[in-house]
């Protein structure tokens, strides 16, 4: 009997750290206890912990080597809690040996190796939090502590297959835990700037894993993943490799996000024999084509490329098939701004989407900003190289009163009858609500001392160099 789980690692869920705030994760805490008791009933000889927060290398998966390993929560201002575990040296030895034979990039790391990199040899919080709960019910195991690397999907999956191979060859009773949080961009209170794509990532991730085709997470849009700022996807891809050749389905036991980060706990059930899938992993990966060179944000680069095509060919030549799925699967209002030597050179936008997708909206408004802004002469081709381009994606506006406004965070729409004025947030020189409202009213031809309606909206701003 084995067990396979995805577990998050929020330190705040530990009462000594949360000091009451952990109650906001009450459902997650109950599920942690449930899973920990379930693992105790399995009585694994080996727990395989795959974490994103140990000693990570760019080109090799690291495996902690030695007799034992420990860690504590002092970096979270908690000095009276620690976790210790014996390491499964026999498992590690065979794992490294077979990895070398199969040409998989795996490195054993110990105290001396990590000292050379200025890193301590210890359990990271990606391992500490799940083990904190498990150790309350069961401690008679040895640990395999793994930190993944940003390798391609097929190598991560192959490594998972290898873990299963080692466990079976040693006849180990084992549990695999993929430690990882989901999007870190679910709200303004989170650790990263809010993105509407964070919620979409979490929704797709959980839906795919709990479907009949959990391997569909390998086909998720690369830009959606990038926007989400997650740390659990690669751990999960390795875990799925340990289940290769089996028919599986994930069961979402809990999901909460009170702190702007998605915390999901999933149990994976083995339904029977299935297809060995390694030959399919990575085939559907969609690397960005030359239209998106990785040298800048794809939203901004699309705007620049369509302007180059416009001036040189009088039409845009970019096919939607060349673009990330996220740019063609969603509709938003978009503003495209052009600056030269720090001064505005053109800006055209739409409050609500007027085309079939974000990509079309960018193309339309980029060309209009260069050629149709009535405040400026049209841009010519020779100027294009000296322009800085930014793209703002507008989220849905909501009614507001002046007391709710913040010119750094919110853009505004003022309207009276058919008159309407729009001002983006975080504009240079506009620091007060009064200035923001006055300028928006001036643009609309509305008396700022009279009556008018206000709506506020947030934007996701992309600039060159992002």
Buried (B, 14 or more C-beta within 10 A) or exposed (E): EBBBBBBBBBBBBBBBBBEEBBEBBEBBBEBBBBBBBBBBEBEBBBBBBBBBBBBBBEEBBBBBBBEEBEBBBEEBEBEEBBBBBBBBBEBBEBBBEBBEEEEBBBBBBBBEBBEEEEBEBBBBBBBBBBBBBBBEBBEEBBBBBBBBBEBEBBBBBBBBBBBBBBBEEBEBBBBBBBBBBBBBBBBEEBEBEBBBBBBBBBBBBBEBBBEEEBBBBBBBBBBBBBBBBBBBBBBBBBBBBBBBEBBBBBEBBBBBBBBBBBBBBBBBEEEEEBEEBBEBBBEEEBEBEEBBEEEBBBBBBBBBBBBBBBBEEEEBEBEEEBBBBBBBEBBBBBBBBBBBEEEBBBBBBBBEBEBEBBBBBBBBBBBBBBBEBEEBEEBEEEBBEEBBBBBBBBBEBEEBEEEEBEBEEBBBBBBBEEEBBBBBBBBEEBEEBEBBBBBBBBBBEBEBEEEBEBBBBBBBBBBBEE
